[in-house]
Amino acid sequence: MVRCPECAVEIDLDEDEVEEGEILNCPECEAELEVVQTHPVHLNVISEDEEEEEAEKEGDDGDMRDGVLEDEEEDFEE
C-alpha cells in the first residue's frame, strides 16, 4: 500500500508489478504519478510545469532546442 503524494489516498500497488519510471494516475485526484523507487514503492507527482518545461525543450522532431521559444524569436526579429 502506498499513498498518493498529492491527496494522500491509499493506492494498492504490488511493488513487484511496477517499474521505476512507470507513470500512474491516482484513482482519487487523477494526479499523474511517477514510480521513482520500487522496494518500497515511492511515487512523485508529475507537475504540469515539469511537462511544459520538457515540451519547451524539445523541438518538433524531439531534438533539444536552444531554449528560445518561437514567440520570443519573433520579438527579437522586430
C-alpha atoms as one frame of an Amber mdcrd trajectory, in Angstrom:
protein
   0.000   0.000   0.000   1.316   3.451  -0.924  -0.220   6.903  -0.539  -0.703
   9.444  -3.289   1.661  12.340  -2.540  -0.975  14.777  -3.842  -4.152  13.745
  -1.966  -2.886  11.040   0.467  -5.391   8.395  -0.661  -4.094   4.820  -0.300
  -3.231   3.178  -3.623  -2.997  -0.605  -3.759   0.205  -1.368  -5.681   2.297
  -4.529  -5.762   5.947  -3.445  -5.671   6.824  -6.495  -7.775   4.471  -5.390
 -10.573   5.577  -1.763 -11.032   8.795  -0.492 -12.596  10.846   2.624 -11.951
   9.833   5.353 -14.383   6.310   3.958 -14.804   3.569   6.604 -14.915   0.362
   6.004 -12.956  -2.769   8.029 -12.290  -4.208   8.444  -8.813  -7.720   6.945
  -8.760  -8.918   9.719  -6.428  -7.394  13.026  -7.599  -6.207  11.818 -11.045
  -2.710  13.250 -10.479  -0.020  11.807 -12.745   2.472   9.941 -10.590   5.887
   8.563 -11.465   7.290   5.479  -9.749  10.731   6.636  -8.577  11.504   3.631
  -6.370  10.099   0.104  -6.226  11.231  -1.525  -2.957   9.411   0.105  -1.198
   7.299   1.872  -3.808   7.766   5.642  -3.796   5.726   7.969  -6.025   6.340
  11.561  -7.118   3.738  13.879  -8.600   4.474  14.914 -12.168   3.535  18.573
 -12.187   2.141  20.311 -15.245   5.053  22.759 -15.024   7.545  19.903 -15.479
   5.616  18.617 -18.506   5.537  22.098 -20.070   9.278  22.579 -19.483  10.048
  19.275 -21.205   7.795  20.176 -24.146   9.509  23.564 -24.500  12.948  21.963
 -24.540  12.053  19.569 -27.356  11.566  20.623 -30.967   9.017  19.102 -33.344
  11.340  16.204 -34.129  12.163  15.561 -30.455  15.552  17.294 -30.618  16.548
  19.635 -27.854  16.182  23.314 -28.741  18.347  26.202 -27.672  15.765  27.294
 -25.096  14.299  30.145 -27.172  10.580  29.873 -27.747   9.105  30.715 -31.140
   7.156  33.667 -29.667  10.368  35.045 -28.189  12.145  34.630 -31.535   9.540
  36.872 -33.174  10.149  39.562 -30.532  13.855  39.574 -31.350  13.212  39.988
 -35.084  11.144  43.171 -34.690
